[in-house]
Amino acid sequence: MNITGRLTRDAEIRNVSNNRQVVNFSVAVNDGYRNKQGERVEQTTYFDCAYWITPNVARLLTKGTLVELTGRVSTRAWTGKDGEAKAGLNFHTSQIKLHGGGRRAETVQATEQAVSNSTVGQGTEDDLPF
């Protein structure tokens, strides 16, 4: 399943058993439709996401970043401290595609561009490895 939405908070790395790490973040997915009266109705669904492959991605997952996620959905239910029944959606992410828009997106993009500009066109033909 694929979902596309914006991060509602910066990603956090959590240490779990067996020296494993998980990246946790939350994504809001907006959807809209027209009801029978022809009025536009907006609906937002929130997903608590977990990514187990590498914790290095956490530095790129900042509040406001638009992401496309591939994975699977699961539900959870619990009773809150107030005694009310609660429910939520989990998204177990296997692939993340960044579309930008977060606070650090400009910084990361500028750094990558500076690195690529500094290495392009500085060698001679004698430097070629073949």
Secondary structure, DSSP 8 states (H G I E B T S, - for coil): -EEEEEESS--EEEEEGGGEEEEEEEEEEEEEEE-TTS-EEEEEEEEEEEE-S-GGGGGG--TT-EEEEEEEEEEEEEE-TTS-EEEEEEEEEEEEEEEE-STTHHHHHHHHHHHHHHHTT---GGG---
